[in-house]
């Protein structure tokens, strides 16, 4: 299978990236801010939504892939509901949003289950999502209550 590689340079692009990382899981220790490089990166196990076809119960086997999502031109990082002293704690990513500021700057908002969030103050949207290796099979498909 071809690894997924996406670039987001505006809000519409970021919505596409958000759809691909919905339900990705990661550990707190997988979150890295490289202040000098103005880069924030998240290593994750991404659910391969692009492989899902048909209805809700169309497949018995699903895929996850090891991926990295990184943002460049990050000026500051704020977290809520994330304990950095617990690097093994697992987070489940629900959405990535953009809150515009004085164009082209703004805040990239990473929303996690349980009310946790990360806010990235950015000069502009510049994000990349890259799969790092082969997929593995999982019998579980994320479900969301109505």
ChimeraX attribute file (.defattr): number of C-alpha atoms within 10 A of each C-alpha:
attribute: neighborCount
match mode: 1-to-1
recipient: residues
	/A:1	6
	/A:2	8
	/A:3	14
	/A:4	15
	/A:5	14
	/A:6	16
	/A:7	18
	/A:8	18
	/A:9	12
	/A:10	14
	/A:11	17
	/A:12	12
	/A:13	15
	/A:14	23
	/A:15	16
	/A:16	14
	/A:17	22
	/A:18	19
	/A:19	14
	/A:20	19
	/A:21	25
	/A:22	20
	/A:23	25
	/A:24	23
	/A:25	22
	/A:26	21
	/A:27	17
	/A:28	19
	/A:29	15
	/A:30	17
	/A:31	16
	/A:32	13
	/A:33	17
	/A:34	11
	/A:35	13
	/A:36	8
	/A:37	11
	/A:38	15
	/A:39	20
	/A:40	21
	/A:41	18
	/A:42	20
	/A:43	23
	/A:44	25
	/A:45	21
	/A:46	23
	/A:47	26
	/A:48	21
	/A:49	17
	/A:50	10
	/A:51	10
	/A:52	16
	/A:53	10
	/A:54	7
	/A:55	7
	/A:56	9
	/A:57	9
	/A:58	9
	/A:59	13
	/A:60	10
	/A:61	12
	/A:62	18
	/A:63	20
	/A:64	21
	/A:65	21
	/A:66	21
	/A:67	24
	/A:68	19
	/A:69	20
	/A:70	20
	/A:71	22
	/A:72	19
	/A:73	19
	/A:74	26
	/A:75	16
	/A:76	16
	/A:77	15
	/A:78	11
	/A:79	14
	/A:80	12
	/A:81	11
	/A:82	19
	/A:83	11
	/A:84	12
	/A:85	9
	/A:86	11
	/A:87	14
	/A:88	12
	/A:89	14
	/A:90	14
	/A:91	21
	/A:92	20
	/A:93	22
	/A:94	17
	/A:95	21
	/A:96	21
	/A:97	17
	/A:98	21
	/A:99	13
	/A:100	15
	/A:101	13
	/A:102	8
	/A:103	8
	/A:104	11
	/A:105	17
	/A:106	19
	/A:107	22
	/A:108	23
	/A:109	18
	/A:110	18
	/A:111	20
	/A:112	22
	/A:113	12
	/A:114	11
	/A:115	9
	/A:116	16
	/A:117	21
	/A:118	18
	/A:119	20
	/A:120	25
	/A:121	21
	/A:122	24
	/A:123	19
	/A:124	22
	/A:125	25
	/A:126	19
	/A:127	21
	/A:128	18
	/A:129	22
	/A:130	17
	/A:131	20
	/A:132	15
	/A:133	13
	/A:134	13
	/A:135	20
	/A:136	13
	/A:137	11
	/A:138	12
	/A:139	9
	/A:140	12
	/A:141	19
	/A:142	10
	/A:143	8
	/A:144	6
	/A:145	3
	/A:146	3
